[in-house]
């Protein structure tokens, strides 16, 4: 299991998180108060996964991913996925 920002998160089959992703996750959780689920989705968006790919990877519905994304966009004050990707990249 990989620790993301003081929360143990089960590994996601087929997804490789880099070492710096743990640091980014910690910053996201600290700065934007993201939940562990929102943090996982944010990291997957940063890896340029589509909403459908994220849903399939996490074994949740597309609507659940969309719901999380809406919450993430509000918390991070970004208009969409491209801006969210830039925000995550800038956290390094």
N, C-alpha and C positions, 0 to 999 in steps of 0.2 A: 504494500500500500504506500501511496505517496502522500506526503503531508503538504497541504496547500494552506498557508496562512493559519497555522495552528488548528486546522481542522483536517482530520484524516479523511481522505477521499479515496474510495476504491478505484483501482486502475480502470481505465476504459479500454476494453478490447479493441485493438486495431488503431489506437491513438497513442502516439509517442509525445510526451511532454518533455521539453528540454529543461535543463537545470534552471535556466533563467526564468522559466514559466512559474516556478514556485515563488520566486521573488516578485514577479509581476502580480501573481495571485494575491500575495500578501499586501502589496500596495493597493490593488483594486479593492480588497476587503476593507483596508484601513481608510482610504480616501473616500470611497463611494458607498461604503456599508453594504456591499453585495453579499448575498447569501452564498453558501457553498455551491448550490445549483446554478445560481446566476454567474458565479465565478467560472465554473466549468464551461458554461455556454459561451461566456465571453472569450475564454481561451480558445475554444473551438472556432468561434467567429474569426479570431485573430489568425487562425490557421487556414482561413479562407474557405471554410466549410459552408455549404448552403444550409438553409433552414431545414430542408428535407434530410440532408446528410446528418445534421446534428440530431434530429429526431430519431433517425434510424440507429445512429451510434449509441445514443443514450437510452434507446428503447422507450421513448415517450412519443406522444402525438405531436404533429406539426403545430397544432393549436397551442399546446403547452409550451413549446419552444417560442412561438410568437408572443405568448403572454409574458414569458420571462424576458424576452427581448424588449417589449414595451417598458417593463419595469426597469431594465438595465439602461435603456435610453434616457428615461426620466432621471434616474439616479446619477448617471454620468453626464447628463446634459449634452447629449449628442443627438443628431437628427436621424441617424441610421447606421447600418453596418459598416460602410466605408469609414465614417468618422470614428466609430468604435475601434476599428482596426488601427487607425492612426493613433488614437489615444493609448492603446495597449503598447504599440511600438514605441511611443514616446516615453513610456514608463521605464524603459531599460536604462 
